[in-house]
Amino acid sequence: MLIAQKKKSENIAEYILYMYNVEDILRMFLFNIPEMMEKYVKPQLPDISFLKQYESWYDAIAYELQQTGKEKKGHISELQEATMELVYLHQTLLTVVNDEKYKKLSEATAMYLEEFRKKAEMMTNHEVEIILHAMNMKLQLKIRGKEISQETEEAFDCMRIQLAYLSREFHRMKSGNWQFSEN
């Protein structure tokens, strides 16, 4: 909860990826909040006084996932909205702002995206969604200790750089410090 709040204010992409993992953990525990709190959350809490707040936070996320039929896959509305904001910003940077640096980053990522789109069966998803999915996949591979080929690592790196740029621009925009002419 506290980590999520910090990430949300500092880096929207990291926040989204963090929350994807929160959703996955809830699913892994089959939405059994008491068991998850005891086995997963409590051992990690530096200050037990936050336990009830965390429990309420996880419970609210679990409730939304279950009420919206996303027990197996899908994301809470807040993450969908944040993703859509990134999609709109992506389009704005490419068209309205005509941000040359972002265009180059997007072009460099394009060939990797098509391959990943096919492998992940995300044919109708926007490229920002695919990049987020790819970054989450990389995190999952690292957690599981799986080896990542050099070619795949290059693809992930390209996507990571584009997502970092997009996230930085998102926070500049949200803070009111975003000027089209500065890009």
Salt bridges, closest charged atoms under 4 A:
GLU10 OE2 - LYS6 NZ 2.73
GLU14 OE1 - LYS7 NZ 3.35
GLU23 OE1 - HIS75 ND1 2.49
ASP24 OD1 - ARG27 NH1 3.41
GLU35 OE2 - LYS39 NZ 2.92
GLU38 OE1 - LYS42 NZ 3.69
GLU55 OE1 - LYS52 NZ 3.69
GLU78 OE2 - LYS8 NZ 2.48
GLU85 OE1 - LYS174 NZ 2.57
GLU114 OE2 - ARG117 NE 3.28
GLU115 OE2 - LYS119 NZ 3.16
GLU127 OE2 - HIS90 NE2 3.64
GLU153 OE2 - LYS138 NZ 2.64
ASP157 OD1 - ARG160 NH2 2.48
GLU169 OE2 - ARG168 NH2 2.41
GLU169 OE2 - ARG172 NH1 2.84
GLU182 OE1 - ARG172 NH2 2.66
